[in-house]
Amino acid sequence: MAVQWYSWGDAAFQAAKQTNKVIFMTVGYSTCHWCHVMERESFSDPNTAQILNNSFINIKVDREERPDIDRFYMTFLHLTTGHGGWPMTLFLTPDLKPFYGATYIPAKDSPHGQGFTSLCMSIAQRWQQAPQEMLATADDVVAKLQQSVAAGQQEAPKPAELEEFFSKSNADRHILKCLDDFESSFDTRLGGFSAKPKFPTPCNFTFFAHAHCRLIERVRAAAQKFTPGSEGGDGQDPEIINPPAEPELPMGNPNQEVDDAAMEKAMDMRGQAQAAFGTDPNQAVQIITQAIQLNPSSGILYAVRADFLLKQNKPLSAIRDCDEAIKMNPNSAKPHKVRGKAKAQLRRWEEAYSDLAKANQFDYDDDTYALLKQLETDKKAAESRRKEKEDRERQHKQLAVTDAKGTHCLHMMMFTLHCISQGGIHDHLGGGFSRYSVDEFWHVPHFEKMLYDNAQLVCAYILAVQVDRRALYEKCVKDTLTYIKRDMCSADGAFASAEDSDSAVPGQQIPKEGAFYIWTTDEVRQLLTEHPKMAQVAMTAFGLTDQGNVRPCSDPHGELRGKNVLYLDKPVEQIAQQNGLSPDEVLRLVDRSKEILYKARSTRARPFRDDKVVTAWNGLTISAFARAHQVLGEDDYITTARKAITFVRRSLYNDETSTLYRFFRDGQAGTVPGLHSDYAFFIQGLLDSYVSTGNPEMLRWAETLQRRVEELFSDGGSGAFFDGAQDPSILIRMKEDHDGAEPAPNSVTVMNLWRLGNMLQNEEYIKRGRRALVGAKKQMIQVPRSTTYLLSGLDLYSQSCVQFAVSGETTDPNVQQLLSAIHSRLITRKVIVWNKPGHEVFAGAEYLKSVAGGPAVYVFEDWVQKRVCTTADQMEQALVDLNLAWPKSAGEQAR
């Protein structure tokens, strides 16, 4: 006998009322491990199925199809039990009021509690004997839920409240409070902000990017303001010490050809010099000078000699060597640090501070930070002799704190993303990321892969690429998009929802979690035979051992005993040294090993794929492909995004009513109307795709959908938006205010309104976005870490916006170069608009009337024209002038 399941809807509700039966409801999702366990243990058991069919009306809800239902009953579960999760096991009165809830319940009784079968029998018996008691309990629970939800509601904000809330000082207060919270829990060893389990939570990375840009702009502004000479006169500080000239040491010929032997000998001499300095500083200088003459193109050798000279009280010589080192490597922290210390010794405060701040930016460490703080103390000592510079000194003190904050929040973001990319949560063979790590090491994942996680992590790694374009971050973006397109994308361009954590194992009836992804060393040795050291190199690289590399604490049920989860365990250089190979040889062997292992893994039974197409998650994925196109320039990415947009338009949208549907499955759209998240995330995807394509129809459609958001979801009071439209079967309309695995739809709508308003010069959109943000501020104030995406919106609404209006075609190489200068940098307070004169969507954009021919980018700030750029160099300078980028160093300009 099978359980007779109903869908959530009138048929189930009427059946419950006509039969006066309790409703049993299970809420889960297709890739939920414990949902599968409960299905096997309880729902597939004939005896339990008979009890359910005889005594209950049984409803099964996919939380991904109906997150509005899930949210209401999960709120009940948290209120009554203090925790939540899936499967959610619920018992309701015939009028849908909950009176009992739990998560996974084992089938049979145990010392820990009643089993599911016994629980069903008890509830059925109690309903027959004392239904009024259960109805009263349900009424009381719903009343408490209503009180709890009402307590979180806010009144409509007053104009004065809006003005104060969006002041820079108030925004700073909330943003810095959130940063302080993250800093207090940051895992400096392993990345992330908790012990275990560890979730990536991509919303946090968006917040760190916004906070960094906000703070570092102030550092740039101060650096420009306090450049020597900016106050008039000759810029000479009367406190500067001019020591006597020092004899110049040989500098070497940077054009001299250097072979490997000379390079190696020079590095050996560097070690000898460092060892000798403690006993004979002059000899150490002589040795390092000889090393420089052997390899005069090594900036690190000049930096080492500069350090020696500074310790010998020769600051001018130290500065000269640092200048040479910085020419060779402008982004090296050490020569900036030594030069900063030397200039501090000469009381060249501003120059010293600039160098130390750059060192701190390039490679944050506590010592440099301490030097910056010490520098503040030194400047204060000079204040009494330079009264006219009191204001500058005071601002520099704040600059040090701001710079450290801005640098450290970027460090938290980049280090955590790096650790995630190295861990087992990252599929090193097929690309993509699992939902979370069960341990603190990012090593052993819960193996299900969710579309929304992967789409958002692509966007997070794109931010990392804009900060530091190293191959690791680009590879994470490309590999994840390859995985999504290969394994999650249908022929008609739609993206499936998820892949299960469980998969079949030959000879076993019950699927096992992670079976598709794990390895034994015997399997690896049998496969990797092309090179004598291939297997050993791969096992070392991925941390594989004969006993298995899964810690017992990460595998309480012993399912992974003797197995290995691939993660990147050691630096390439260390593996090369251990195996007598060059780093390039190691990389080639590892890459080839991945190809072989991936091919072998492809013959295994794949995890189940939930091919349900969720509009919201497709919106997030469209954003990922569009943003990757902008930063990496690969046309295939925007082609993929366009194809998905076409699918949504054809299969998930009613053009007559301007209405989206929630999901598509088995060749047809579901009957569930789109929720707020579907509109918000898809509008975001349209806006991102518009930036890539310049197609004004995408912008027009986004504006149409935004108007529909207002009609369907506005609360009409506080300014915030409900999760779903009015539905009599949902007892209480809820508002998601938590930016977690996905951003809250209200937070995304706040961002969408800011973008639309600044693109189209529509101040009503901006005002509406402000009201929506303030309408959700209670959670922001109480638990700032839970509203990181909303805080990113607060950052935008509290400062000016830079509009880049593009005149030209997307295929024009000159336009592409201009846009590359923008997209390659981390800039948060910007919008990009393509000038399409005469299109109705731009009817109110007065500022665009000044945009003429191209190829060119017209630069505006709050719709006031600042610059017209026709070359990449002009665009670079415009970014500097608007305080959106650092000036290029002399070395960068030469390149």
LINHU-V879894 format. One record per helix or strand. SS is the DSSP state (H for helix, E for strand). FROM is the first residue (numbers start at 1). TO is the last residue. If there is no record, write none. Layout:
<<SS;FROM;TO> <SS;FROM;TO>>
This chain:
<<E;5;6> <H;10;19> <E;22;28> <H;33;43> <H;46;55> <E;56;62> <H;67;81> <E;88;92> <E;98;102> <E;110;110> <E;113;113> <H;116;129> <H;131;151> <H;159;165> <H;168;185> <E;198;199> <H;202;225> <H;260;276> <H;281;294> <H;299;311> <H;315;328> <H;333;345> <H;349;362> <H;366;383> <H;387;422> <E;426;426> <E;433;433> <E;436;437> <E;445;446> <E;449;450> <H;451;467> <H;471;487> <E;489;489> <E;495;495> <E;498;499> <E;502;503> <E;512;513> <E;519;519> <H;521;527> <H;534;541> <H;552;554> <E;564;564> <H;572;579> <H;583;601> <E;609;610> <E;613;614> <H;615;632> <H;635;651> <E;653;654> <E;659;661> <E;663;665> <E;668;669> <E;673;673> <H;676;693> <H;696;713> <E;714;714> <E;721;721> <H;745;760> <H;763;774> <H;777;782> <H;784;797> <E;802;807> <H;813;823> <E;830;834> <H;840;842> <H;846;850> <E;856;861> <E;864;869> <H;872;881> <H;890;894>>
